[in-house]
Amino acid sequence: MVSRISTPAGIVAVTPVTRLPPINVGDVIAVRVARHLTDSVMRLVAGSHQFDVEGQTMLPVGARARLHVAQGPDGPRYHVEPETPAPTTAASREAAALQRISDLATRLATDQDGLAPLYAGATATLAGFPASLAASLLPPAVQAAIVALFGLRLRGDGALDGPKLQQALLRAAAPAGVVPAEGGGSLEGALATLRALLRDLAGGRPPVPRQAAPPAPPGLSRHPRGQAGLAASPELAAALSRGEAGEIAALLLGKVEAALARGRLAALASRGLLADAEGAPETALFDRVLELPLAIGRETGVLSLQIGRDDTEGHEGEGAHPAWRVRFGLDLAWTGAVEAAVGLDGPRLFATVWAEREATCQALQGRLDALRADLSAQGLQVMELRVLFGLPGDPPAPSGQYVDRVS
């Protein structure tokens, strides 16, 4: 009769049961945990036989183990040993890692949303209160975090130049906790700070997810689409009218969580881990995808960029020099959707602009001569500069698989 059994926690007593298989000293019996009868009793099965083990350490249901029978000082001694899984190969470990990334990407693609809804909600929140009422509803730290988020926008009106664009790119690319050399903090860090403050203000309320379908995830193969400036959601507008700080925080928290999820997707895409289009070339033309909040007038949109570098040798007699490719999309209320692809091969520049609206297309075409002259004055050889009506088409979207299992 089985009277005691050794578990990882030590030797414990077992309850005598019927249907016990014939056991001899030296036997090693493969068993499986069939069920937990109580918090301290589990039923083990071996073929058609079973016995109940009472002890402090419980193996999970379904776990496989081995029952070792040895001779003890006062009779048979039993030892239950969890079955050691077979050592994994490098290929299986890689497959498991890719599966984890795929599961993460699938969840992020469902949760993600652009920066535009967040900025719309933040704008409405600060504009919806007089200063005294905002101070009573929103703690100063929350107000300061929202203001800091506005300070990270790229100003599209006025004197927008290369250094300002570079600083905005560095802020968008830097992860949370990393301060760019130019200072000012990172976009991800500002979002993480605001998320922590909103969680406290929400008082245990869960973040409110977006109600509409999420936008297409960021990627390197599909064309970048700008995010137009939006109005605050009806739910947030109603919460603002009621002055319910906890509900306001939960609604804004949902937008922050969605923006952070999209940023993580962009990071996966930049590492070449996402298969964002069927039939995409094995060697992507772009290496990095970024999204910048862009302020023009009173509107905050989002500039979506793809950046790539080609270090192949230049033309004969020129030696090696890098070639750069940039593709970006913008969508503003007064322009509609606009996309551009720019290539810089040494001093040679190639650029094509697409405009969704005919009026915008005509306006841009009317400025081509002046733009060509400005670019030439900067020492560039303008090889191609054109504006086309309509937006370029995308390759087919992937059918549910977000992870590139080849690279």
Secondary structure, 3 states (H helix, E strand, C coil): CCCEEEECCEEEECCCCCCCCCCCCCCEEEEEEEEECCCCEEEEEECCEEEEEECCCCCCCCCEEEEEEEEECCEEEEEEEECCCCCCCHHHHHHHHHHHHHHHHHHHHHHCCCHHHHHHHHHHHHHCCCHHHHHHHCCHHHHHHHHHHHHCCEECCCCCCHHHHHHHHHHHHCCCCCCCCCCCCCHHHHHHHHHHHHHHHHCCCCCCCCCCCCCCCCCCCCCCCCECCCCCCHHHHHHHHHCCHHHHHHHHHHHHHHHHHHHHHHHHHHCCCECCCCCCCCCCCCCEEEEEEEEECCEEEEEEEEEEEECCECCCCCCECCEEEEEEEEEECCCEEEEEEEEEECCEEEEEEEECCHHHHHHHHCCHHHHHHHHHHCCCEEEEEEEEECCCCCCCCCCCCCECCCC
